[in-house]
Amino acid sequence: MQAFEPELHGVDLHKADLNSFDLHEADLTEANLEEANLRGADLHGADLRHANLKGADLSNANLSQAHMREADARGALFRNASLRGADLSNTDLRGVDFNGAILGKARFNKANMSGVDLREADLDNVDLREANLNGALLSKKFPEQAPLPEGDRGKGDLKKSVEAQKWKSRRATIEDDSAV
């Protein structure tokens, strides 16, 4: 089913059943989709900036190229969803389940990803700069192409790479302080 009115800015769809809806390129900025059923929905290129997606089920949904900057998606399900090339910068993703999701080329700059489940997720070319990954669940090694500090690429899992970055930052700060 295609949305007749793609301009859904600020719409309240709390707990709505939008299973398999076609909402590609729809304007859903500031929409309330809390606990909505969006399983299998087509949200390709949709504008979800500042949207409330808390507890929403987006499993098997197509969110490729979606704009989700500064959205609140705490506790949402993105199992086996496609988020290829999506922008999730500054998004609150605490406790999100990305198990089996396709996240290739997605941007998570400064996103709060504390406690996310990334097991079996496709992390190819994903951008996690300045993302909070405390308590994230990972089972795969981090891809070679990921934007991580030189010397850390492909040498273990994401947790080790993030810890190495923190250590290098602390070391640089100490060396800068001793030069003063």
N, C-alpha and C positions, 0 to 999 in steps of 0.2 A: 504494500500500500504506500503510495507516494503522499507526502505531506502537501496539502493544497496551498497552504500559506507558509512559505519557507521563512518568513520573518516572525520568529517566535521569541523575540527578545523579551526577557523577564517573565515568560510564561510559567505558571505553576502546574507542574506535572508530577507532584509528589505522589509516590506509589502508583503511578500510571503504568498500565500494561502496554508497552510499546514493542513487544516481541516482534522481531523481523520487520519493523517499520523502515521505510526508505526516507531518511532525513538527511541525505547527502547534501552538503553545502548549505544547510539550514543555518539561520542566525539564531543560535540558542544562548547568546550572551546573557549572563545573569539569570538564566532559567533555573527553576527549582526542580531538579530531577532526583531528589533524595529518595532512596529506596525504590526507584523506578525499575521496571523490568525492560531492559534494552537488549536482551539476549538476541544475537543474530541481527541486530539493527544495522542499517547502512548509514554511518555517520561520516563517510569519506568527505574530507574537506570542510566539515561542519565547524562553526565558530562557537566554541563552548567556553570562551573566556569568562572568568568570574562565575561560572555555573556551579551550582550545588549538586554534586554527584555522590554525596555521602551515602554509603551502603547500597548504591545502585549496582545492578547486575548487568555488566556489559560483556559477558562471556560470549565468545564467538562473534562479536561485533566487528565491523570494519570501521576503524577510526584512523585510517591512513590519511596523512596530511591534515589531520584535525588540529585546530588551534585551541589549546586548553590552558593557555597561560593564566596563572593565578586562580585556577579552579580549586574547589575543595572536594576531593574524591576520597576522603578518609574511609577506609573499610570497604571500598568498592571492589567488585570482582571483574577482572579483565582476563579471565582464563581463556587461553587460546584465541584471544582477540588480536587483530592486526592493528598496530599503531605505527607502522612503518612511516617514517618521516614526520610524525606528529610533534608538535611543540608543547611540551608539558613544563616549561620553565616556570619557576616560582610557584609550582603547584603543590598543594598539601596532599601527599599520597601515603600518609602513615597507615600501615596495616593493610595496604592494597595487595591483592593476589594477582600477580602477573604470570603465574605458573603456565608455561607453554605458550605465552604470548610472543608475537613477532614484534620486536622493538627496534629493528634495524633502522639506523639513521634518525632515531627519535632524539629529541633534545630534552634533557632533564636538568638544565642549568639551574642551580640554586633551589631545586625541588627538595621537599622534605620527604624522604623515602625511608624513614625510620621504620624498621620492622616489615618491609615489603618482602613478598615471596617472589623471587626471580628464578626459582628452580625450573629448569628446562626452558627458560625463555631464550629467544634468539636475541643476543646482545651485540650483533654485528654492527660496528660503526656507531654505537650508541654514544651520546655525549652526556657524561655525568659530572661535568665540571662544577665544583662547589655544591654538589648534592649531598645531603645528609643521608648516609647509608648505615647508620647505627642499627645493629640487629637485623640487617637484611639477610635473607636466606638465599644462598647460592649453591649450586652443585656443579656448575661448569667452570672451566677456566675462562678467563677474560680474553676476548679476541685480540689479536695483534693490532688491529686498526684503531682501537679505542684511544681517545685522547688522554693519555696518562703520561707522567713524566718519563723522559728518556731513561732507558735502563730497566724499566719495570714492565715493559710490554711483553705479554706472553710468558711471563715467568711465574706463574702461579695464579691463584684466584684473585678476585677483586678485592677481598678484604686485605690481603697482603699488599696489594698495590696501593690501596688507600692508606694503609698504615705506613708504607714507605714514604708516601707523599707527606704525611704528617711529620714523620721523623726528619725528612729533608727540610721542611719548613722551620721546624724547631732549631735544627742545626744551623740554618742560614741566619736565623734571628740571633742565636748565641754568637756566631761569628761576626755579625754586624755590630752587636753590642760591644764585643771585645775590641773592635777596631776604633771605637770612639775614645 
